[in-house]
Amino acid sequence: MINGAMLRDAVISAAITINNKKREIDELNVYPVPDGDTGTNMSMTIGNSVPELKRMSDNVSVSDVAAAAASAFLRGARGNSGVILSLIFRGISKGLSGKNEAGCQDFAAALDLGVQAAYKAVMKPVEGTILTVVKAAAKKAAEAAVSTNDDVIFWSEICREAESVLAQTTDMLPQLKKAGVVDAGGKGLVTIFKAMTAVFSGESIAEDTSAEAAEPSADSFRTAVSEYDDEINYTYCTEFMVRKKENCPDIFMLRAYLETIGDCVVVVDDDEIIKVHVHTDNPGNALQKALEFGCFINDPKPKIENMRIQHENKVKEVRSAEAGLTPAEPVKPFGFVTVAAGHGLEAMFTDLGADVVVKGGQTMNPSTDDILRAIMATPANMVFVLPNNKNIIMAAEQAVRLTDKKVCVLQTRTIPQGIAAMLAFDESVGLAENRINMTKAFEKVSTGLITFAARDSEFEGHTIKEGEILALDNGKLSFTERDINKATVKLTKRLAKGDVSYVTLIYGSDVTQENAEELQQTIQAKLGDKIDVMLVNGGQPVYYYIISVE
């Protein structure tokens, strides 16, 4: 059986191991555009649990370790790979709930729940990814649990199957086959599982060999709230007072009975009244027994409270206060949280009415916790969240689970889509109508991106060299160029075909105002007077130009 200390050390070792290997995993990304990178995102996600796990004692249960890890994973989740990893561990946590130790059958069932959680959260699951690897691992776990009760053999079988299926991902996706690599997310998961298995086999926790400091800062959502950590053995705190009847039995008989159905028993009396306090799972039995000694009085009335719910609420309050997550007092019906990077874009969203702009985007995916903080700081009854990047949408959706505030995540995948959505907002109409109108507005926007190749790559029929200029048409690689201006003109002309009224050029931090103005004039001349070409200083990193076409 695997106990809590073993699971704790296994997750810590896995976090250190993937941190050591994150660059190797990052290099598996076949998409040449600079991005958040899978290894880095997965490392930051699992690494968020390390400080909290290190505070746990050796007599901790697997249930508590899994719950703490899953909570920290969720709050630290970055990018789609990080969110999927957090969902896998959330399912595992559910499967291990209430268990002091766990065996093969327990982990097999828990892994299956992890697979279910991950697949449910992905709108269009793609095979040949981390999802395929974890599904195969869970299937092998179910088979192995039937044939062995040795945890080391069990986990070794899981790792072998996961590694075998990972190798097959090269042939499952054309992009991977062309580049001759395996899926990066699947590689990250295999790395984690193998590191955990090593600890289950008796090896020591991995050593940090990375160039950077491996241990992340403590997550503000830690569960170490010592004054509320007392173990709750029974669910209901039950208190009542009874007026003694004639020939009342000795109250020792009542106390003795209550101690058989609960704990924290206090029974005191005087000539007329018996006062009772007990923690029990069966308050009805306590009340029924008390009737043998007298009748209940009306003032004060009997009180029954669910201590587990009280405990959970108190921990949430302490966590929120500790993390500065007390909700802002609502002063308006609707508010906005947007994600953007660059002084100009941040100012633009603020001018459009954004209450909080989360700094982030390509290469700097904000965590679920970052987005949650922004939601909580927004002084509105309903908060719209605009991720403005396809790799941030899942993290935003997970943040919704962590707050009682009403939140609507609009699946904006680019900055121009986010701007269009905010421009379509109408404060005079309700949530449903605004959601429809804003969605229709951002879906009509075409987005072009001019950036550079972060690595050599063979992608979608293109042989790409590091440093080449890439032109992306609504997220898809359109062509490569050597000159930024030529690429921008060519892509804008492609996007501006058909019924187009406006083109907006948003230039980044690596472009001078003089160059941007010259390019604006060139494009205006190419497109003619029927289309207005506007220029905005976005100051964004990574992208020389963001092109919005409406």
C-alpha positions as CSV (number, residue, x, y, z in Angstrom):
1,M,0.0,0.0,0.0
2,I,1.1,3.5,-0.7
3,N,0.8,5.8,2.2
4,G,0.5,9.6,2.3
5,A,4.2,10.3,2.9
6,M,5.1,8.2,-0.1
7,L,2.6,10.0,-2.3
8,R,3.7,13.4,-1.0
9,D,7.4,12.6,-1.8
10,A,6.4,11.2,-5.2
11,V,4.7,14.4,-6.3
12,I,7.5,16.5,-4.9
13,S,10.0,14.4,-6.8
14,A,7.9,14.6,-10.0
15,A,7.8,18.4,-9.7
16,I,11.6,18.6,-9.4
17,T,12.1,16.1,-12.2
18,I,9.9,17.9,-14.8
19,N,11.5,21.2,-13.8
20,N,14.9,19.6,-14.6
21,K,13.6,18.4,-18.0
22,K,11.2,21.2,-18.9
23,R,13.5,22.6,-21.7
24,E,13.8,19.2,-23.2
25,I,10.0,18.9,-23.3
26,D,9.6,22.5,-24.5
27,E,11.8,21.6,-27.5
28,L,9.2,19.0,-28.6
29,N,6.7,21.8,-29.5
30,V,6.4,21.5,-33.2
31,Y,4.6,24.9,-33.7
32,P,7.5,27.3,-34.4
33,V,5.8,30.4,-32.9
34,P,7.0,31.5,-29.5
35,D,4.6,30.3,-26.9
36,G,4.2,29.4,-23.3
37,D,5.8,26.0,-23.9
38,T,4.4,22.8,-22.6
39,G,7.3,21.7,-20.3
40,T,7.4,25.1,-18.6
41,N,3.6,25.3,-18.1
42,M,3.4,21.7,-16.7
43,S,6.4,22.4,-14.5
44,M,4.9,25.6,-13.0
45,T,1.6,23.8,-12.5
46,I,2.9,20.8,-10.5
47,G,5.6,23.0,-8.9
48,N,2.9,25.1,-7.3
49,S,2.1,22.2,-4.9
50,V,5.6,21.7,-3.6
51,P,5.7,24.2,-0.7
52,E,2.4,23.0,0.7
53,L,3.4,19.3,0.3
54,K,6.7,19.9,2.1
55,R,4.8,21.2,5.1
56,M,2.9,17.9,5.5
57,S,3.9,15.4,8.2
58,D,4.8,11.8,7.6
59,N,1.5,10.5,9.1
60,V,-0.6,12.4,6.5
61,S,-3.2,10.4,4.5
62,V,-3.1,9.8,0.8
63,S,-6.5,11.5,0.7
64,D,-5.1,14.7,2.2
65,V,-2.0,14.7,0.0
66,A,-4.0,14.2,-3.2
67,A,-6.5,16.9,-2.2
68,A,-3.8,19.4,-1.4
69,A,-1.9,18.6,-4.6
70,A,-5.0,18.8,-6.8
71,S,-6.0,22.2,-5.3
72,A,-2.5,23.6,-5.8
73,F,-2.3,22.2,-9.3
74,L,-5.6,23.9,-10.2
75,R,-4.6,27.3,-8.9
76,G,-1.2,27.2,-10.5
77,A,-2.4,25.7,-13.8
78,R,-0.9,27.5,-16.8
79,G,-1.7,26.8,-20.5
80,N,-3.9,24.0,-21.8
81,S,-1.3,21.4,-20.8
82,G,-1.2,22.6,-17.2
83,V,-4.9,22.8,-16.9
84,I,-5.3,19.2,-18.3
85,L,-2.6,18.0,-15.8
86,S,-4.6,19.7,-13.0
87,L,-7.8,18.0,-14.1
88,I,-6.1,14.6,-14.2
89,F,-5.0,15.1,-10.6
90,R,-8.4,16.4,-9.6
91,G,-9.9,13.1,-10.7
92,I,-7.2,11.2,-8.9
93,S,-7.9,13.2,-5.8
94,K,-11.6,12.3,-6.0
95,G,-10.7,8.6,-6.3
96,L,-8.5,8.7,-3.3
97,S,-10.9,10.7,-1.1
98,G,-11.2,9.4,2.4
99,K,-8.4,6.9,2.1
100,N,-5.5,6.7,4.5
101,E,-3.5,4.4,2.2
102,A,-4.1,3.3,-1.4
103,G,-3.5,0.2,-3.3
104,C,-3.6,-0.8,-6.9
105,Q,-7.4,-1.0,-7.2
106,D,-7.6,2.4,-5.6
107,F,-5.2,4.1,-8.0
108,A,-6.7,2.3,-11.0
109,A,-10.1,3.8,-10.1
110,A,-8.6,7.2,-9.4
111,L,-6.8,7.3,-12.7
112,D,-10.0,6.5,-14.5
113,L,-11.7,9.4,-12.8
114,G,-8.7,11.6,-13.8
115,V,-9.2,10.6,-17.5
116,Q,-12.9,11.4,-17.3
117,A,-12.3,14.8,-15.7
118,A,-9.7,15.7,-18.4
119,Y,-11.8,14.6,-21.4
120,K,-15.0,16.3,-20.1
121,A,-13.1,19.6,-19.9
122,V,-11.8,19.6,-23.5
123,M,-14.5,20.5,-26.0
124,K,-12.9,18.7,-28.9
125,P,-10.4,16.1,-27.6
126,V,-7.6,15.3,-30.1
127,E,-6.0,11.9,-30.0
128,G,-2.2,11.8,-30.1
129,T,-1.9,14.1,-27.2
130,I,-1.6,14.0,-23.4
131,L,-5.2,12.8,-23.3
132,T,-4.3,9.7,-25.3
133,V,-1.4,8.9,-23.0
134,V,-3.4,9.2,-19.8
135,K,-6.3,7.2,-21.2
136,A,-3.9,4.3,-22.1
137,A,-2.3,4.6,-18.7
138,A,-5.7,4.3,-17.0
139,K,-6.7,1.3,-19.1
140,K,-3.4,-0.5,-18.3
141,A,-3.9,0.4,-14.6
142,A,-7.3,-1.3,-14.6
143,E,-5.8,-4.4,-16.2
144,A,-2.7,-4.5,-13.9
145,A,-4.9,-4.1,-10.7
146,V,-6.5,-7.4,-11.6
147,S,-3.2,-9.3,-11.9
148,T,-1.1,-7.8,-9.1
149,N,-1.4,-6.1,-5.7
150,D,2.3,-5.0,-5.8
151,D,2.3,-1.2,-6.2
152,V,5.8,-1.1,-7.7
153,I,4.8,-3.7,-10.4
154,F,1.5,-1.9,-10.9
155,W,3.1,1.6,-11.5
156,S,5.9,0.2,-13.6
157,E,3.3,-1.4,-15.9
158,I,1.5,2.0,-16.1
159,C,4.7,3.8,-17.1
160,R,5.7,1.2,-19.7
161,E,2.3,1.5,-21.3
162,A,2.3,5.3,-21.2
163,E,5.8,5.4,-22.7
164,S,4.7,3.0,-25.4
165,V,1.6,5.0,-26.4
166,L,3.7,8.2,-26.2
167,A,6.0,6.8,-28.9
168,Q,2.9,6.1,-31.0
169,T,1.7,9.7,-30.9
170,T,4.3,10.5,-33.6
171,D,2.2,8.6,-36.1
172,M,-1.2,9.9,-34.7
173,L,-0.7,13.5,-35.6
174,P,0.6,14.7,-39.0
175,Q,2.5,17.6,-37.4
176,L,4.3,15.3,-35.0
177,K,5.1,12.8,-37.8
178,K,6.5,15.5,-40.0
179,A,8.8,16.8,-37.2
180,G,9.6,13.3,-36.0
181,V,8.8,14.0,-32.4
182,V,6.3,12.8,-29.7
183,D,3.6,14.9,-28.1
184,A,5.1,17.3,-25.6
185,G,2.2,17.1,-23.1
186,G,2.3,13.3,-23.2
187,K,6.0,13.4,-22.6
188,G,5.5,15.6,-19.6
189,L,2.9,13.2,-18.1
190,V,5.2,10.2,-18.7
191,T,8.0,12.2,-17.0
192,I,5.8,12.8,-13.9
193,F,4.5,9.2,-13.7
194,K,8.1,7.8,-14.0
195,A,9.4,10.1,-11.3
196,M,6.5,9.1,-9.0
197,T,7.1,5.4,-9.6
198,A,10.8,5.8,-8.7
199,V,9.8,7.1,-5.3
200,F,7.2,4.3,-4.9
201,S,10.1,1.9,-5.6
202,G,12.2,3.2,-2.8
203,E,14.3,5.8,-4.5
204,S,15.0,9.2,-2.9
205,I,13.4,12.4,-4.0
206,A,15.0,13.8,-7.2
207,E,17.7,16.5,-6.9
208,D,17.3,19.8,-8.5
209,T,19.7,20.0,-11.4
210,S,18.1,22.9,-13.3
211,A,19.9,26.1,-13.8
212,E,17.0,28.0,-12.2
213,A,15.8,27.7,-8.6
214,A,13.4,24.7,-8.8
215,E,11.2,25.5,-5.8
216,P,8.4,28.0,-6.7
217,S,7.1,30.5,-4.2
218,A,4.4,29.3,-1.9
219,D,0.9,29.4,-3.4
220,S,-1.3,31.9,-1.6
221,F,-4.1,29.3,-1.6
222,R,-2.3,27.0,0.9
223,T,-4.4,24.9,3.1
224,A,-2.1,25.1,6.2
225,V,-4.6,26.9,8.4
226,S,-3.4,25.4,11.7
227,E,-6.2,26.7,14.0
228,Y,-8.8,24.9,11.8
229,D,-6.8,21.7,11.3
230,D,-8.3,19.7,14.2
231,E,-9.6,16.3,12.9
232,I,-13.4,16.1,12.6
233,N,-14.5,12.6,13.5
234,Y,-18.2,13.2,13.4
235,T,-20.3,15.5,11.3
236,Y,-22.9,17.2,13.4
237,C,-22.4,19.4,16.5
238,T,-25.6,18.9,18.4
239,E,-26.7,21.0,21.4
240,F,-30.0,21.0,23.3
241,M,-31.6,21.5,26.7
242,V,-34.1,19.2,28.4
243,R,-36.4,19.9,31.3
244,K,-36.2,16.9,33.6
245,K,-39.2,14.8,34.1
246,E,-40.3,13.3,37.4
247,N,-38.2,10.3,38.4
248,C,-35.6,11.3,35.8
249,P,-32.9,8.6,35.3
250,D,-29.4,9.3,36.3
251,I,-27.8,11.5,33.6
252,F,-24.8,9.2,33.6
253,M,-26.9,6.9,31.5
254,L,-27.4,9.7,28.9
255,R,-23.7,10.6,28.9
256,A,-22.7,6.9,28.5
257,Y,-25.1,6.4,25.6
258,L,-23.9,9.6,23.8
259,E,-20.3,8.5,24.1
260,T,-21.2,5.4,22.0
261,I,-22.5,7.5,19.1
262,G,-20.1,10.4,19.2
263,D,-17.4,12.4,21.0
264,C,-16.8,15.7,22.7
265,V,-19.7,14.8,25.0
266,V,-20.7,17.3,27.7
267,V,-23.7,16.6,29.9
268,V,-24.4,18.9,32.8
269,D,-27.5,19.3,35.0
270,D,-29.1,21.0,37.9
271,D,-32.4,20.3,39.7
272,E,-34.5,21.1,36.6
273,I,-32.4,21.2,33.4
274,I,-30.0,18.9,31.5
275,K,-27.7,20.6,29.0
276,V,-26.1,18.5,26.3
277,H,-23.3,19.0,23.8
278,V,-22.2,16.1,21.5
279,H,-20.5,15.6,18.1
280,T,-22.2,12.8,16.3
281,D,-23.2,11.4,12.9
282,N,-26.7,10.6,14.3
283,P,-28.2,13.7,16.0
284,G,-31.7,12.1,15.7
285,N,-30.6,9.3,18.0
286,A,-29.2,11.7,20.5
287,L,-32.4,13.7,20.6
288,Q,-34.5,10.5,20.8
289,K,-32.5,9.2,23.8
290,A,-32.9,12.6,25.5
291,L,-36.7,12.2,25.5
292,E,-36.3,9.4,28.0
293,F,-35.0,12.0,30.5
294,G,-37.5,14.8,29.9
295,C,-38.8,17.3,27.2
296,F,-37.1,19.8,25.1
297,I,-37.4,23.5,26.0
298,N,-38.0,26.2,23.4
299,D,-35.5,28.7,24.5
300,P,-32.8,28.0,23.5
301,K,-34.0,25.7,20.7
302,P,-32.0,22.5,19.9
303,K,-29.1,23.3,17.5
304,I,-27.6,21.0,14.9
305,E,-24.7,22.2,12.7
306,N,-22.7,20.5,10.1
307,M,-19.1,20.9,11.2
308,R,-17.6,19.7,8.0
309,I,-19.3,22.4,6.0
310,Q,-18.4,25.0,8.7
311,H,-14.8,23.9,8.5
312,E,-14.7,24.1,4.7
313,N,-16.2,27.6,4.8
314,K,-13.8,28.8,7.4
315,V,-10.8,27.5,5.5
316,K,-12.1,29.3,2.4
317,E,-12.5,32.5,4.4
318,V,-9.0,32.2,5.8
319,R,-7.5,31.4,2.4
320,S,-9.3,34.3,0.8
321,A,-8.2,36.7,3.4
322,E,-4.7,35.4,3.3
323,A,-4.5,35.7,-0.5
324,G,-6.2,39.0,-0.6
325,L,-9.2,37.4,-2.3
326,T,-12.0,39.0,-0.4
327,P,-14.5,39.8,-3.2
328,A,-14.8,43.5,-4.2
329,E,-18.1,45.0,-3.2
330,P,-20.3,45.1,-6.3
331,V,-21.1,48.6,-7.4
332,K,-22.4,47.8,-10.9
333,P,-24.2,45.0,-12.8
334,F,-21.3,44.1,-15.2
335,G,-17.6,44.1,-15.1
336,F,-14.7,42.9,-17.3
337,V,-11.4,41.0,-16.8
338,T,-9.2,40.8,-19.9
339,V,-5.8,39.3,-20.6
340,A,-3.2,41.4,-22.5
341,A,0.5,42.2,-22.7
342,G,1.8,45.6,-23.8
343,H,1.2,49.1,-22.3
344,G,-0.8,50.2,-25.3
345,L,-3.1,47.2,-25.3
346,E,-3.6,47.4,-21.5
347,A,-4.5,51.0,-21.8
348,M,-6.9,50.3,-24.7
349,F,-8.8,47.6,-22.7
350,T,-9.0,49.9,-19.7
351,D,-10.4,52.7,-21.9
352,L,-13.0,50.3,-23.2
353,G,-14.2,49.5,-19.7
354,A,-12.0,46.7,-18.4
355,D,-11.9,46.7,-14.6
356,V,-8.8,44.5,-14.4
357,V,-6.2,43.7,-17.1
358,V,-4.3,40.5,-16.4
359,K,-0.8,40.8,-17.8
360,G,-0.2,37.8,-20.0
361,G,-0.6,36.3,-23.4
362,Q,1.8,34.4,-25.7
363,T,4.9,33.2,-23.9
364,M,3.4,34.3,-20.6
365,N,0.2,32.4,-19.8
366,P,-1.4,33.6,-16.6
367,S,-2.3,31.0,-14.0
368,T,-5.8,30.1,-12.9
369,D,-5.0,31.9,-9.7
370,D,-4.0,35.1,-11.5
371,I,-7.4,35.1,-13.3
372,L,-9.3,34.3,-10.1
373,R,-7.7,37.2,-8.3
374,A,-8.8,39.5,-11.1
375,I,-12.3,38.2,-11.0
376,M,-12.5,38.7,-7.3
377,A,-11.2,42.3,-7.6
378,T,-13.8,43.3,-10.1
379,P,-16.6,45.3,-8.4
380,A,-19.5,43.9,-10.3
381,N,-22.3,41.3,-9.9
382,M,-21.5,39.6,-13.2
383,V,-17.9,39.4,-14.5
384,F,-17.1,38.8,-18.2
385,V,-13.6,37.2,-18.7
386,L,-11.9,37.7,-22.1
387,P,-8.8,35.4,-22.3
388,N,-7.8,36.7,-25.7
389,N,-5.5,33.6,-26.3
390,K,-6.5,30.0,-27.1
391,N,-4.0,28.7,-24.5
392,I,-5.6,30.7,-21.7
393,I,-9.3,29.8,-22.2
394,M,-9.1,26.6,-20.1
395,A,-7.4,28.4,-17.2
396,A,-10.1,31.0,-17.2
397,E,-12.8,28.4,-17.2
398,Q,-11.2,26.6,-14.3
399,A,-11.1,29.9,-12.3
400,V,-14.9,30.0,-12.5
401,R,-15.1,26.9,-10.3
402,L,-13.1,28.7,-7.5
403,T,-15.5,31.6,-6.9
404,D,-19.1,32.1,-6.0
405,K,-19.2,35.2,-8.1
406,K,-21.2,35.0,-11.4
407,V,-18.7,34.7,-14.2
408,C,-19.0,34.4,-18.0
409,V,-15.9,33.4,-20.0
410,L,-16.1,34.5,-23.6
411,Q,-13.8,32.3,-25.7
412,T,-11.9,35.1,-27.3
413,R,-8.8,33.7,-28.9
414,T,-7.0,36.9,-30.0
415,I,-6.6,40.5,-28.9
416,P,-8.8,41.8,-31.8
417,Q,-11.6,39.5,-30.8
418,G,-11.4,40.8,-27.2
419,I,-11.6,44.4,-28.4
420,A,-14.6,43.6,-30.7
421,A,-16.4,41.8,-27.8
422,M,-16.0,44.8,-25.5
423,L,-17.1,47.2,-28.2
424,A,-20.3,45.2,-28.6
425,F,-21.2,45.3,-24.9
426,D,-24.5,47.2,-24.2
427,E,-25.1,48.1,-20.5
428,S,-28.8,48.6,-21.1
429,V,-29.4,44.9,-21.9
430,G,-29.0,41.7,-19.8
431,L,-26.5,38.9,-19.6
432,A,-28.0,36.6,-22.2
433,E,-28.3,39.2,-24.9
434,N,-24.9,40.7,-24.2
435,R,-23.3,37.3,-24.3
436,I,-24.9,36.6,-27.7
437,N,-24.1,40.0,-29.2
438,M,-20.5,40.0,-27.9
439,T,-19.9,36.5,-29.2
440,K,-21.3,37.3,-32.6
441,A,-19.1,40.4,-32.7
442,F,-15.8,38.7,-32.0
443,E,-16.6,35.8,-34.3
444,K,-16.8,38.2,-37.2
445,V,-13.2,39.5,-36.6
446,S,-10.3,38.1,-38.6
447,T,-6.9,38.3,-37.0
448,G,-3.5,38.3,-38.6
449,L,-0.2,38.0,-36.6
450,I,3.3,38.8,-37.7
451,T,6.0,37.1,-35.5
452,F,9.2,35.2,-35.8
453,A,10.1,31.5,-35.7
454,A,11.5,30.5,-32.4
455,R,13.0,27.3,-33.7
456,D,13.8,25.3,-36.9
457,S,10.7,23.3,-37.9
458,E,8.9,21.4,-40.5
459,F,5.3,22.5,-40.2
460,E,2.3,22.3,-42.5
461,G,4.4,21.9,-45.6
462,H,6.8,24.7,-44.6
463,T,10.5,24.3,-43.9
464,I,11.1,27.0,-41.4
465,K,14.4,28.4,-40.0
466,E,14.8,30.0,-36.7
467,G,14.4,33.8,-36.9
468,E,12.2,33.7,-40.1
469,I,9.2,36.0,-40.2
470,L,5.9,34.1,-39.8
471,A,2.5,35.2,-41.0
472,L,-0.5,33.7,-39.2
473,D,-3.9,33.9,-40.7
474,N,-6.5,33.3,-37.9
475,G,-4.1,31.1,-36.0
476,K,-2.8,29.1,-39.0
477,L,0.6,29.5,-40.6
478,S,0.0,31.2,-43.9
479,F,3.5,31.8,-45.2
480,T,7.0,32.8,-44.2
481,E,9.0,35.9,-45.2
482,R,12.4,37.5,-44.5
483,D,11.0,41.1,-44.3
484,I,8.5,42.2,-41.6
485,N,6.9,44.9,-43.7
486,K,6.5,42.7,-46.8
487,A,4.9,40.0,-44.6
488,T,2.5,42.5,-43.0
489,V,1.4,44.0,-46.3
490,K,0.9,40.5,-47.9
491,L,-1.1,39.1,-45.0
492,T,-3.2,42.2,-44.6
493,K,-4.2,42.0,-48.3
494,R,-5.2,38.4,-47.9
495,L,-7.3,39.1,-44.8
496,A,-9.0,42.2,-46.3
497,K,-10.6,40.4,-49.2
498,G,-14.4,40.5,-49.3
499,D,-16.7,42.8,-47.4
500,V,-14.3,44.7,-45.2
501,S,-14.6,48.2,-43.7
502,Y,-11.8,48.5,-41.2
503,V,-8.2,47.3,-40.8
504,T,-6.4,48.0,-37.5
505,L,-2.6,47.6,-37.3
506,I,-1.4,47.1,-33.7
507,Y,2.3,47.4,-33.6
508,G,4.5,45.9,-31.0
509,S,7.4,46.8,-28.7
510,D,10.0,45.9,-31.4
511,V,8.6,48.3,-34.0
512,T,9.3,52.0,-34.1
513,Q,6.4,54.5,-34.5
514,E,8.1,55.9,-37.7
515,N,8.2,52.4,-39.3
516,A,4.6,51.7,-38.3
517,E,3.3,54.9,-39.8
518,E,5.1,54.3,-43.1
519,L,3.6,50.8,-43.2
520,Q,0.2,52.2,-42.5
521,Q,0.4,54.5,-45.4
522,T,1.7,51.7,-47.7
523,I,-1.2,49.4,-46.7
524,Q,-3.8,52.2,-47.1
525,A,-2.5,52.9,-50.6
526,K,-2.8,49.2,-51.4
527,L,-6.3,48.8,-50.1
528,G,-7.8,52.0,-51.4
529,D,-10.1,54.6,-49.8
530,K,-13.0,52.2,-49.2
531,I,-11.2,50.6,-46.3
532,D,-10.0,52.6,-43.3
533,V,-6.5,51.6,-42.0
534,M,-6.0,52.6,-38.4
535,L,-2.8,52.4,-36.4
536,V,-2.5,51.6,-32.7
537,N,0.7,51.4,-30.5
538,G,0.0,48.2,-28.6
539,G,3.5,47.8,-27.2
540,Q,3.0,44.0,-27.2
541,P,5.9,41.5,-27.1
542,V,6.4,38.6,-29.5
543,Y,4.2,40.0,-32.3
544,Y,5.6,42.7,-34.5
545,Y,2.1,43.4,-35.7
546,I,-1.4,42.3,-34.8
547,I,-3.8,42.9,-37.7
548,S,-7.5,43.2,-37.0
549,V,-9.9,43.0,-40.0
550,E,-13.6,43.8,-39.7
